Amino acid sequence: MKIGIVLSTNEPEAAWNAFRFGLMELSLGHDVKMFLLGKAVEIEDINEPKFNVVEKAQEYLEKGGEILVCSTCLVSRGMKDDFKLSPPSTMKDLADLVNNSDKVITFG
């Protein structure tokens, strides 16, 4: 099954849970793509020891998950070249994620 996740918040616990969910779906043998939209493009700046989002995101990538990140959202925050986990993506990529996924879940 193809699972799409849309994360649109930089709230530490919600972002952490989005990656935990992605990891669970990967462990069940599903293909998982996550699109970061809006404030979610700021996840690399989350510094919350209780909810280590960057660590979870790296684990998610290592297990085969894919991250897509909104380039317009990065540019609007002056972060165009700062995001390290994934190259920039477009709204077309988000549309493809939604249209090609069997299920889509949103966080934020």
Secondary structure by P-SEA (a helix, b strand, c coil): cbbbbbbccccaaaaaaaaaaaaaaaaabbbbbbbbcccccccccccccccaaaaaaaaaaaabbbbbbcaaaaaaacccccccccccccaaaaaaaaaaccbbbbcc
